[in-house]
Amino acid sequence: KNTDNASVQAQLNDLLINGKIDFIFTVAPQIYDELNYHILFKEKMFLILSNDSPLCLSHKAGDNLDLSLLSETPFILMRHGNNLRTLSEHILSDAKLSPKVIIESQSMDVCFQMAAHRLGATIVPDTLYYFHKYRKKAQAFPMKTEYDRAIAIAYRKNMYLPFIMTEFIRIAANNLM
């Protein structure tokens, strides 16, 4: 059974479109004509480096870092099939980087921890960075806003939305980020 993130997302979209489930939470939603999307919030992407990384000695957290400075830096990325991996590759490609990926993981947390412990660089969303227990061991450099990704609730178009579901969406929208 293939359980990579892309496959799981496709299965969830199929279940939703076919009326087997009422809604899903989705990241950077693919737009299906059969679905409505209610954007809850957007995540900003950060490049993460250990505090004692040479680049952190010459740049402050929050600076817009020239990614070409990372040409010799190893990377720790999510496994293929994950939305964050696709986005990371897009960011690095736009910067004309072909980094050496030394570790692939299914966990953003693992990628962050390894970067915080100076094994390489990684790219994670702000929602992970701001609440991570190793945040003080790392510096975060923001990516361009064009790389932000949306977190949304998706549900079928023309579906009757019961009060409880409307309230759930309202509460989620008001309490998430």
N, CA and C atoms as an extended XYZ file, in Angstrom:
531
Properties=species:S:1:pos:R:3:atomname:S:1:resname:S:1:resid:I:1 pbc="F F F"
N         0.841       -1.177        0.000 N   LYS     1
C         0.000        0.000        0.000 CA  LYS     1
C         0.887        1.242        0.000 C   LYS     1
N         0.668        2.148       -0.936 N   ASN     2
C         1.452        3.379       -1.023 CA  ASN     2
C         0.845        4.409       -0.078 C   ASN     2
N         1.630        4.834        0.906 N   THR     3
C         1.101        5.776        1.888 CA  THR     3
C         1.899        7.071        1.925 C   THR     3
N         2.560        7.441        0.799 N   ASP     4
C         3.245        8.724        0.830 CA  ASP     4
C         2.202        9.841        0.885 C   ASP     4
N         2.641       11.038        1.229 N   ASN     5
C         1.707       12.143        1.468 CA  ASN     5
C         0.882       12.497        0.242 C   ASN     5
N         1.484       12.444       -0.958 N   ALA     6
C         0.746       12.766       -2.178 CA  ALA     6
C        -0.371       11.760       -2.388 C   ALA     6
N        -0.087       10.499       -2.126 N   SER     7
C        -1.087        9.444       -2.283 CA  SER     7
C        -2.212        9.606       -1.266 C   SER     7
N        -1.871        9.902       -0.030 N   VAL     8
C        -2.882       10.111        1.013 CA  VAL     8
C        -3.753       11.305        0.651 C   VAL     8
N        -3.127       12.388        0.190 N   GLN     9
C        -3.893       13.582       -0.191 CA  GLN     9
C        -4.847       13.261       -1.340 C   GLN     9
N        -4.383       12.505       -2.333 N   ALA    10
C        -5.236       12.123       -3.462 CA  ALA    10
C        -6.407       11.270       -2.978 C   ALA    10
N        -6.147       10.355       -2.053 N   GLN    11
C        -7.214        9.515       -1.508 CA  GLN    11
C        -8.243       10.354       -0.753 C   GLN    11
N        -7.764       11.312        0.036 N   LEU    12
C        -8.682       12.178        0.774 CA  LEU    12
C        -9.536       13.016       -0.176 C   LEU    12
N        -8.906       13.574       -1.211 N   ASN    13
C        -9.661       14.353       -2.196 CA  ASN    13
C       -10.726       13.490       -2.867 C   ASN    13
N       -10.370       12.255       -3.196 N   ASP    14
C       -11.317       11.336       -3.836 CA  ASP    14
C       -12.485       11.023       -2.904 C   ASP    14
N       -12.196       10.729       -1.646 N   LEU    15
C       -13.258       10.461       -0.666 CA  LEU    15
C       -14.183       11.665       -0.518 C   LEU    15
N       -13.596       12.846       -0.513 N   LEU    16
C       -14.379       14.072       -0.363 CA  LEU    16
C       -15.262       14.302       -1.585 C   LEU    16
N       -14.695       14.224       -2.762 N   ILE    17
C       -15.441       14.450       -4.004 CA  ILE    17
C       -16.588       13.448       -4.141 C   ILE    17
N       -16.348       12.217       -3.715 N   ASN    18
C       -17.364       11.166       -3.830 CA  ASN    18
C       -18.327       11.105       -2.646 C   ASN    18
N       -18.267       12.079       -1.740 N   GLY    19
C       -19.237       12.173       -0.662 CA  GLY    19
C       -19.048       11.194        0.475 C   GLY    19
N       -17.902       10.560        0.563 N   LYS    20
C       -17.649        9.594        1.646 CA  LYS    20
C       -17.264       10.310        2.941 C   LYS    20
N       -16.696       11.507        2.807 N   ILE    21
C       -16.381       12.354        3.959 CA  ILE    21
C       -16.883       13.760        3.647 C   ILE    21
N       -17.064       14.572        4.677 N   ASP    22
C       -17.658       15.902        4.493 CA  ASP    22
C       -16.649       17.009        4.238 C   ASP    22
N       -15.466       16.934        4.832 N   PHE    23
C       -14.456       17.969        4.618 CA  PHE    23
C       -13.083       17.418        4.946 C   PHE    23
N       -12.075       18.136        4.492 N   ILE    24
C       -10.686       17.794        4.831 CA  ILE    24
C        -9.923       19.083        5.119 C   ILE    24
N        -8.893       18.955        5.920 N   PHE    25
C        -7.899       20.009        6.042 CA  PHE    25
C        -6.857       19.709        4.976 C   PHE    25
N        -6.404       20.725        4.287 N   THR    26
C        -5.447       20.508        3.216 CA  THR    26
C        -4.407       21.620        3.205 C   THR    26
N        -3.240       21.294        2.712 N   VAL    27
C        -2.132       22.243        2.615 CA  VAL    27
C        -1.970       22.638        1.156 C   VAL    27
N        -1.800       23.935        0.927 N   ALA    28
C        -1.620       24.445       -0.434 CA  ALA    28
C        -2.596       23.738       -1.370 C   ALA    28
N        -3.875       23.940       -1.152 N   PRO    29
C        -4.861       23.102       -1.831 CA  PRO    29
C        -4.735       23.125       -3.345 C   PRO    29
N        -4.811       21.919       -3.892 N   GLN    30
C        -4.969       21.809       -5.332 CA  GLN    30
C        -6.422       22.177       -5.577 C   GLN    30
N        -6.671       22.897       -6.606 N   ILE    31
C        -8.027       23.365       -6.841 CA  ILE    31
C        -8.778       22.362       -7.714 C   ILE    31
N        -9.793       21.765       -7.143 N   TYR    32
C       -10.693       20.862       -7.865 CA  TYR    32
C       -11.989       21.624       -8.084 C   TYR    32
N       -12.525       21.551       -9.277 N   ASP    33
C       -13.768       22.269       -9.585 CA  ASP    33
C       -14.921       21.847       -8.694 C   ASP    33
N       -14.885       20.610       -8.203 N   GLU    34
C       -15.986       20.088       -7.390 CA  GLU    34
C       -15.942       20.563       -5.940 C   GLU    34
N       -14.873       21.265       -5.557 N   LEU    35
C       -14.679       21.605       -4.147 CA  LEU    35
C       -14.638       23.107       -3.902 C   LEU    35
N       -15.081       23.495       -2.706 N   ASN    36
C       -14.889       24.849       -2.184 CA  ASN    36
C       -13.743       24.789       -1.188 C   ASN    36
N       -12.987       25.870       -1.114 N   TYR    37
C       -11.873       25.955       -0.171 CA  TYR    37
C       -12.067       27.177        0.707 C   TYR    37
N       -11.949       26.960        1.997 N   HIS    38
C       -11.989       28.067        2.953 CA  HIS    38
C       -10.578       28.177        3.544 C   HIS    38
N        -9.839       29.206        3.117 N   ILE    39
C        -8.466       29.392        3.594 CA  ILE    39
C        -8.519       29.798        5.065 C   ILE    39
N        -7.811       29.051        5.894 N   LEU    40
C        -7.778       29.332        7.328 CA  LEU    40
C        -6.634       30.278        7.675 C   LEU    40
N        -5.463       30.025        7.101 N   PHE    41
C        -4.305       30.885        7.319 CA  PHE    41
C        -3.225       30.503        6.316 C   PHE    41
N        -2.192       31.328        6.267 N   LYS    42
C        -1.055       31.033        5.403 CA  LYS    42
C         0.184       30.836        6.260 C   LYS    42
N         0.996       29.883        5.842 N   GLU    43
C         2.265       29.625        6.518 CA  GLU    43
C         3.388       30.270        5.713 C   GLU    43
N         4.274       30.928        6.412 N   LYS    44
C         5.472       31.494        5.803 CA  LYS    44
C         6.561       30.426        5.880 C   LYS    44
N         7.358       30.325        4.849 N   MET    45
C         8.449       29.348        4.826 CA  MET    45
C         9.742       30.011        5.327 C   MET    45
N        10.488       29.242        6.128 N   PHE    46
C        11.766       29.702        6.661 CA  PHE    46
C        12.874       28.725        6.298 C   PHE    46
N        14.031       29.273        5.970 N   LEU    47
C        15.249       28.472        5.865 CA  LEU    47
C        15.817       28.405        7.270 C   LEU    47
N        16.162       27.202        7.715 N   ILE    48
C        16.652       26.999        9.079 CA  ILE    48
C        18.121       26.589        9.044 C   ILE    48
N        18.920       27.291        9.835 N   LEU    49
C        20.338       26.975       10.018 CA  LEU    49
C        20.656       26.986       11.502 C   LEU    49
N        21.600       26.164       11.906 N   SER    50
C        22.063       26.144       13.290 CA  SER    50
C        22.670       27.494       13.644 C   SER    50
N        22.508       27.910       14.893 N   ASN    51
C        23.080       29.187       15.353 CA  ASN    51
C        24.571       29.303       15.077 C   ASN    51
N        25.291       28.173       15.125 N   ASP    52
C        26.740       28.257       14.922 CA  ASP    52
C        27.141       27.988       13.467 C   ASP    52
N        26.193       28.014       12.565 N   SER    53
C        26.502       27.930       11.137 CA  SER    53
C        27.270       29.188       10.732 C   SER    53
N        28.264       29.061        9.864 N   PRO    54
C        29.021       30.240        9.437 CA  PRO    54
C        28.137       31.373        8.904 C   PRO    54
N        27.073       31.060        8.204 N   LEU    55
C        26.192       32.114        7.684 CA  LEU    55
C        25.460       32.848        8.794 C   LEU    55
N        25.199       32.171        9.897 N   CYS    56
C        24.513       32.820       11.018 CA  CYS    56
C        25.437       33.784       11.752 C   CYS    56
N        26.733       33.591       11.592 N   LEU    57
C        27.682       34.506       12.223 CA  LEU    57
C        27.757       35.828       11.470 C   LEU    57
N        27.414       35.803       10.175 N   SER    58
C        27.497       37.023        9.371 CA  SER    58
C        26.128       37.595        9.006 C   SER    58
N        25.051       36.911        9.387 N   HIS    59
C        23.694       37.381        9.094 CA  HIS    59
C        22.827       37.230       10.337 C   HIS    59
N        21.848       38.118       10.464 N   LYS    60
C        20.913       38.049       11.592 CA  LYS    60
C        19.663       37.279       11.197 C   LYS    60
N        19.086       36.577       12.147 N   ALA    61
C        17.804       35.906       11.911 CA  ALA    61
C        16.814       36.947       11.415 C   ALA    61
N        16.027       36.582       10.462 N   GLY    62
C        15.055       37.504        9.891 CA  GLY    62
C        15.557       38.218        8.657 C   GLY    62
N        16.884       38.200        8.424 N   ASP    63
C        17.429       38.804        7.196 CA  ASP    63
C        16.930       38.038        5.983 C   ASP    63
N        16.841       38.726        4.868 N   ASN    64
C        16.580       38.045        3.601 CA  ASN    64
C        17.916       37.525        3.106 C   ASN    64
N        18.124       36.255        3.292 N   LEU    65
C        19.396       35.612        2.968 CA  LEU    65
C        19.478       35.303        1.481 C   LEU    65
N        20.601       35.629        0.860 N   ASP    66
C        20.848       35.264       -0.535 CA  ASP    66
C        21.129       33.770       -0.561 C   ASP    66
N        20.214       33.006       -1.129 N   LEU    67
C        20.330       31.550       -1.099 CA  LEU    67
C        21.535       31.024       -1.866 C   LEU    67
N        22.096       31.828       -2.744 N   SER    68
C        23.294       31.374       -3.469 CA  SER    68
C        24.464       31.158       -2.508 C   SER    68
N        24.397       31.748       -1.322 N   LEU    69
C        25.436       31.541       -0.312 CA  LEU    69
C        25.423       30.119        0.247 C   LEU    69
N        24.387       29.365       -0.085 N   LEU    70
C        24.229       28.002        0.433 CA  LEU    70
C        24.691       26.933       -0.559 C   LEU    70
N        25.441       27.329       -1.568 N   SER    71
C        25.815       26.380       -2.621 CA  SER    71
C        26.611       25.183       -2.097 C   SER    71
N        27.339       25.342       -1.015 N   GLU    72
C        28.121       24.239       -0.445 CA  GLU    72
C        27.472       23.629        0.799 C   GLU    72
N        26.310       24.130        1.158 N   THR    73
C        25.634       23.670        2.366 CA  THR    73
C        24.814       22.417        2.082 C   THR    73
N        24.983       21.366        2.868 N   PRO    74
C        24.124       20.186        2.699 CA  PRO    74
C        22.701       20.502        3.174 C   PRO    74
N        21.735       19.795        2.604 N   PHE    75
C        20.334       20.011        2.960 CA  PHE    75
C        19.701       18.748        3.528 C   PHE    75
N        18.762       18.980        4.417 N   ILE    76
C        17.924       17.942        5.005 CA  ILE    76
C        16.511       18.288        4.552 C   ILE    76
N        15.901       17.418        3.750 N   LEU    77
C        14.597       17.726        3.181 CA  LEU    77
C        13.598       16.603        3.454 C   LEU    77
N        12.347       16.948        3.301 N   MET    78
C        11.282       15.959        3.396 CA  MET    78
C        11.426       14.974        2.231 C   MET    78
N        10.838       13.806        2.379 N   ARG    79
C        10.867       12.807        1.303 CA  ARG    79
C        10.042       13.277        0.114 C   ARG    79
N        10.379       12.727       -1.049 N   HIS    80
C         9.606       13.013       -2.259 CA  HIS    80
C         8.149       12.613       -2.045 C   HIS    80
N         7.237       13.357       -2.653 N   GLY    81
C         5.811       13.100       -2.501 CA  GLY    81
C         5.172       13.998       -1.460 C   GLY    81
N         5.998       14.688       -0.674 N   ASN    82
C         5.494       15.593        0.348 CA  ASN    82
C         5.407       16.999       -0.242 C   ASN    82
N         4.341       17.722        0.071 N   ASN    83
C         4.152       19.079       -0.422 CA  ASN    83
C         5.325       19.983       -0.057 C   ASN    83
N         5.856       19.830        1.149 N   LEU    84
C         6.970       20.667        1.576 CA  LEU    84
C         8.232       20.353        0.776 C   LEU    84
N         8.433       19.109        0.389 N   ARG    85
C         9.581       18.756       -0.454 CA  ARG    85
C         9.452       19.437       -1.816 C   ARG    85
N         8.270       19.351       -2.402 N   THR    86
C         8.038       19.986       -3.698 CA  THR    86
C         8.281       21.487       -3.614 C   THR    86
N         7.768       22.111       -2.570 N   LEU    87
C         7.951       23.546       -2.388 CA  LEU    87
C         9.425       23.884       -2.153 C   LEU    87
N        10.118       23.098       -1.334 N   SER    88
C        11.551       23.325       -1.078 CA  SER    88
C        12.354       23.239       -2.368 C   SER    88
N        12.064       22.224       -3.183 N   GLU    89
C        12.775       22.078       -4.456 CA  GLU    89
C        12.501       23.263       -5.367 C   GLU    89
N        11.277       23.771       -5.339 N   HIS    90
C        10.922       24.941       -6.138 CA  HIS    90
C        11.710       26.176       -5.675 C   HIS    90
N        11.780       26.380       -4.376 N   ILE    91
C        12.529       27.509       -3.811 CA  ILE    91
C        14.001       27.419       -4.211 C   ILE    91
N        14.588       26.242       -4.035 N   LEU    92
C        16.014       26.060       -4.340 CA  LEU    92
C        16.279       26.171       -5.836 C   LEU    92
N        15.390       25.668       -6.649 N   SER    93
C        15.534       25.777       -8.099 CA  SER    93
C        15.464       27.240       -8.540 C   SER    93
N        14.520       27.989       -7.976 N   ASP    94
C        14.411       29.413       -8.299 CA  ASP    94
C        15.684       30.168       -7.931 C   ASP    94
N        16.387       29.681       -6.902 N   ALA    95
C        17.651       30.300       -6.472 CA  ALA    95
C        18.835       29.731       -7.251 C   ALA    95
N        18.537       28.872       -8.222 N   LYS    96
C        19.569       28.237       -9.059 CA  LYS    96
C        20.520       27.376       -8.239 C   LYS    96
N        19.965       26.725       -7.214 N   LEU    97
C        20.740       25.824       -6.365 CA  LEU    97
C        20.382       24.376       -6.665 C   LEU    97
N        21.390       23.543       -6.699 N   SER    98
C        21.203       22.089       -6.772 CA  SER    98
C        21.905       21.511       -5.555 C   SER    98
N        21.287       21.638       -4.398 N   PRO    99
C        21.978       21.275       -3.157 CA  PRO    99
C        22.182       19.768       -3.023 C   PRO    99
N        23.181       19.435       -2.242 N   LYS   100
C        23.401       18.041       -1.883 CA  LYS   100
C        22.444       17.717       -0.738 C   LYS   100
N        21.496       16.820       -1.015 N   VAL   101
C        20.535       16.403        0.012 CA  VAL   101
C        21.143       15.207        0.729 C   VAL   101
N        21.504       15.408        1.991 N   ILE   102
C        22.187       14.342        2.733 CA  ILE   102
C        21.225       13.451        3.510 C   ILE   102
N        20.043       13.991        3.834 N   ILE   103
C        19.059       13.231        4.600 CA  ILE   103
C        17.671       13.594        4.083 C   ILE   103
N        16.817       12.580        3.946 N   GLU   104
C        15.406       12.785        3.639 CA  GLU   104
C        14.606       12.190        4.793 C   GLU   104
N        13.540       12.868        5.171 N   SER   105
C        12.737       12.401        6.291 CA  SER   105
C        11.257       12.542        5.973 C   SER   105
N        10.439       11.810        6.693 N   GLN   106
C         8.991       11.981        6.609 CA  GLN   106
C         8.504       12.996        7.635 C   GLN   106
N         9.423       13.516        8.438 N   SER   107
C         9.046       14.379        9.551 CA  SER   107
C         9.708       15.753        9.446 C   SER   107
N         8.879       16.809        9.425 N   MET   108
C         9.425       18.170        9.467 CA  MET   108
C        10.197       18.385       10.756 C   MET   108
N         9.711       17.794       11.834 N   ASP   109
C        10.362       17.920       13.130 CA  ASP   109
C        11.792       17.378       13.074 C   ASP   109
N        11.966       16.214       12.460 N   VAL   110
C        13.298       15.618       12.337 CA  VAL   110
C        14.203       16.515       11.492 C   VAL   110
N        13.677       17.025       10.380 N   CYS   111
C        14.467       17.929        9.533 CA  CYS   111
C        14.927       19.140       10.342 C   CYS   111
N        14.008       19.717       11.114 N   PHE   112
C        14.341       20.887       11.925 CA  PHE   112
C        15.407       20.552       12.965 C   PHE   112
N        15.221       19.453       13.683 N   GLN   113
C        16.182       19.077       14.724 CA  GLN   113
C        17.578       18.872       14.141 C   GLN   113
N        17.649       18.213       13.007 N   MET   114
C        18.956       17.965       12.391 CA  MET   114
C        19.614       19.274       11.952 C   MET   114
N        18.834       20.189       11.405 N   ALA   115
C        19.384       21.488       11.016 CA  ALA   115
C        19.840       22.259       12.260 C   ALA   115
N        19.047       22.212       13.323 N   ALA   116
C        19.403       22.908       14.564 CA  ALA   116
C        20.689       22.350       15.173 C   ALA   116
N        20.968       21.085       14.874 N   HIS   117
C        22.190       20.448       15.391 CA  HIS   117
C        23.328       20.455       14.365 C   HIS   117
N        23.252       21.386       13.430 N   ARG   118
C        24.318       21.707       12.469 CA  ARG   118
C        24.640       20.594       11.466 C   ARG   118
N        23.656       19.804       11.105 N   LEU   119
C        23.885       18.773       10.093 CA  LEU   119
C        23.623       19.300        8.688 C   LEU   119
N        22.983       20.448        8.577 N   GLY   120
C        22.682       21.039        7.277 CA  GLY   120
C        21.592       22.076        7.416 C   GLY   120
N        21.034       22.466        6.290 N   ALA   121
C        19.947       23.446        6.253 CA  ALA   121
C        18.651       22.729        5.907 C   ALA   121
N        17.544       23.338        6.281 N   THR   122
C        16.246       22.806        5.893 CA  THR   122
C        15.277       23.960        5.702 C   THR   122
N        14.132       23.650        5.143 N   ILE   123
C        13.065       24.636        4.952 CA  ILE   123
C        11.821       24.089        5.641 C   ILE   123
N        11.261       24.913        6.532 N   VAL   124
C        10.063       24.503        7.274 CA  VAL   124
C         9.103       25.685        7.354 C   VAL   124
N         7.831       25.412        7.647 N   PRO   125
C         6.874       26.507        7.834 CA  PRO   125
C         7.053       27.176        9.197 C   PRO   125
N         6.630       28.437        9.244 N   ASP   126
C         6.724       29.203       10.491 CA  ASP   126
C         5.966       28.541       11.630 C   ASP   126
N         4.885       27.837       11.325 N   THR   127
C         4.100       27.197       12.380 CA  THR   127
C         4.906       26.133       13.119 C   THR   127
N         5.876       25.527       12.461 N   LEU   128
C         6.766       24.581       13.145 CA  LEU   128
C         7.849       25.356       13.895 C   LEU   128
N         8.460       26.312       13.235 N   TYR   129
C         9.569       27.061       13.837 CA  TYR   129
C         9.158       27.748       15.138 C   TYR   129
N         8.059       28.478       15.121 N   TYR   130
C         7.685       29.287       16.287 CA  TYR   130
C         7.429       28.468       17.546 C   TYR   130
N         7.050       27.226       17.390 N   PHE   131
C         6.701       26.417       18.553 CA  PHE   131
C         7.668       25.268       18.806 C   PHE   131
N         8.776       25.233       18.081 N   HIS   132
C         9.692       24.099       18.206 CA  HIS   132
C        10.570       24.221       19.447 C   HIS   132
N        10.774       23.100       20.114 N   LYS   133
C        11.563       23.114       21.356 CA  LYS   133
C        13.034       23.447       21.103 C   LYS   133
N        13.537       23.267       19.886 N   TYR   134
C        14.930       23.605       19.569 CA  TYR   134
C        15.056       24.953       18.863 C   TYR   134
N        14.021       25.745       18.897 N   ARG   135
C        14.030       27.029       18.203 CA  ARG   135
C        15.223       27.914       18.595 C   ARG   135
N        15.609       27.862       19.849 N   LYS   136
C        16.718       28.718       20.302 CA  LYS   136
C        18.073       28.252       19.793 C   LYS   136
N        18.147       27.047       19.229 N   LYS   137
C        19.397       26.523       18.677 CA  LYS   137
C        19.552       26.863       17.198 C   LYS   137
N        18.542       27.526       16.613 N   ALA   138
C        18.551       27.759       15.175 CA  ALA   138
C        18.157       29.193       14.850 C   ALA   138
N        18.538       29.602       13.652 N   GLN   139
C        18.087       30.887       13.129 CA  GLN   139
C        17.200       30.630       11.921 C   GLN   139
N        16.178       31.460       11.792 N   ALA   140
C        15.220       31.325       10.700 CA  ALA   140
C        15.356       32.517        9.762 C   ALA   140
N        15.459       32.210        8.485 N   PHE   141
C        15.551       33.234        7.453 CA  PHE   141
C        14.313       33.109        6.569 C   PHE   141
N        13.505       34.178        6.485 N   PRO   142
C        12.240       34.087        5.753 CA  PRO   142
C        12.442       33.950        4.249 C   PRO   142
N        11.599       33.138        3.651 N   MET   143
C        11.560       32.999        2.197 CA  MET   143
C        10.602       34.063        1.651 C   MET   143
N        10.662       34.326        0.372 N   LYS   144
C         9.772       35.301       -0.260 CA  LYS   144
C         8.312       34.911       -0.018 C   LYS   144
N         7.435       35.903        0.045 N   THR   145
C         6.018       35.636        0.298 CA  THR   145
C         5.390       34.783       -0.803 C   THR   145
N         5.958       34.777       -1.980 N   GLU   146
C         5.407       33.936       -3.058 CA  GLU   146
C         5.490       32.449       -2.717 C   GLU   146
N         6.304       32.095       -1.708 N   TYR   147
C         6.433       30.697       -1.299 CA  TYR   147
C         5.552       30.335       -0.109 C   TYR   147
N         4.767       31.284        0.386 N   ASP   148
C         3.830       30.975        1.465 CA  ASP   148
C         2.868       29.892        0.985 C   ASP   148
N         2.384       29.083        1.914 N   ARG   149
C         1.404       28.066        1.524 CA  ARG   149
C         0.162       28.206        2.391 C   ARG   149
N        -0.960       27.922        1.784 N   ALA   150
C        -2.252       28.092        2.458 CA  ALA   150
C        -2.674       26.798        3.137 C   ALA   150
N        -3.285       26.962        4.291 N   ILE   151
C        -3.937       25.856        5.004 CA  ILE   151
C        -5.437       26.126        4.877 C   ILE   151
N        -6.162       25.127        4.397 N   ALA   152
C        -7.579       25.335        4.104 CA  ALA   152
C        -8.421       24.145        4.536 C   ALA   152
N        -9.712       24.398        4.662 N   ILE   153
C       -10.713       23.351        4.780 CA  ILE   153
C       -11.385       23.267        3.418 C   ILE   153
N       -11.475       22.063        2.894 N   ALA   154
C       -12.151       21.853        1.611 CA  ALA   154
C       -13.424       21.035        1.836 C   ALA   154
N       -14.463       21.380        1.088 N   TYR   155
C       -15.726       20.634        1.132 CA  TYR   155
C       -16.379       20.714       -0.247 C   TYR   155
N       -17.322       19.810       -0.513 N   ARG   156
C       -17.963       19.741       -1.830 CA  ARG   156
C       -18.803       20.986       -2.110 C   ARG   156
N       -18.756       21.447       -3.365 N   LYS   157
C       -19.629       22.532       -3.794 CA  LYS   157
C       -21.070       22.029       -3.770 C   LYS   157
N       -21.979       22.938       -3.589 N   ASN   158
C       -23.419       22.626       -3.598 CA  ASN   158
C       -23.808       21.645       -2.498 C   ASN   158
N       -22.935       21.464       -1.523 N   MET   159
C       -23.248       20.591       -0.396 CA  MET   159
C       -23.993       21.420        0.648 C   MET   159
N       -25.027       20.855        1.225 N   TYR   160
C       -25.699       21.522        2.328 CA  TYR   160
C       -24.743       21.531        3.510 C   TYR   160
N       -24.472       22.705        4.054 N   LEU   161
C       -23.593       22.821        5.215 CA  LEU   161
C       -24.454       22.939        6.471 C   LEU   161
N       -24.502       21.886        7.255 N   PRO   162
C       -25.267       21.981        8.510 CA  PRO   162
C       -24.634       23.027        9.428 C   PRO   162
N       -25.438       23.527       10.345 N   PHE   163
C       -24.990       24.553       11.277 CA  PHE   163
C       -23.694       24.142       11.984 C   PHE   163
N       -23.608       22.889       12.404 N   ILE   164
C       -22.428       22.428       13.152 CA  ILE   164
C       -21.162       22.543       12.305 C   ILE   164
N       -21.265       22.259       11.010 N   MET   165
C       -20.101       22.351       10.127 CA  MET   165
C       -19.738       23.815        9.858 C   MET   165
N       -20.753       24.649        9.663 N   THR   166
C       -20.509       26.083        9.468 CA  THR   166
C       -19.821       26.670       10.699 C   THR   166
N       -20.289       26.278       11.874 N   GLU   167
C       -19.684       26.748       13.117 CA  GLU   167
C       -18.254       26.219       13.279 C   GLU   167
N       -18.041       24.965       12.909 N   PHE   168
C       -16.698       24.392       12.989 CA  PHE   168
C       -15.729       25.193       12.113 C   PHE   168
N       -16.124       25.496       10.894 N   ILE   169
C       -15.274       26.274        9.976 CA  ILE   169
C       -15.026       27.662       10.561 C   ILE   169
N       -16.076       28.288       11.105 N   ARG   170
C       -15.924       29.623       11.696 CA  ARG   170
C       -14.954       29.589       12.875 C   ARG   170
N       -15.125       28.600       13.749 N   ILE   171
C       -14.243       28.489       14.919 CA  ILE   171
C       -12.811       28.206       14.491 C   ILE   171
N       -12.632       27.315       13.524 N   ALA   172
C       -11.285       27.015       13.019 CA  ALA   172
C       -10.649       28.272       12.438 C   ALA   172
N       -11.395       29.004       11.639 N   ALA   173
C       -10.863       30.227       11.008 CA  ALA   173
C       -10.485       31.281       12.038 C   ALA   173
N       -11.277       31.378       13.113 N   ASN   174
C       -11.017       32.402       14.134 CA  ASN   174
C        -9.953       32.023       15.135 C   ASN   174
N        -9.636       30.731       15.237 N   ASN   175
C        -8.712       30.298       16.284 CA  ASN   175
C        -7.386       29.727       15.785 C   ASN   175
N        -7.250       29.559       14.506 N   LEU   176
C        -5.988       29.078       13.966 CA  LEU   176
C        -5.222       30.275       13.414 C   LEU   176
N        -4.079       30.464       13.939 N   MET   177
C        -3.179       31.541       13.543 CA  MET   177
C        -3.950       32.807       13.440 C   MET   177
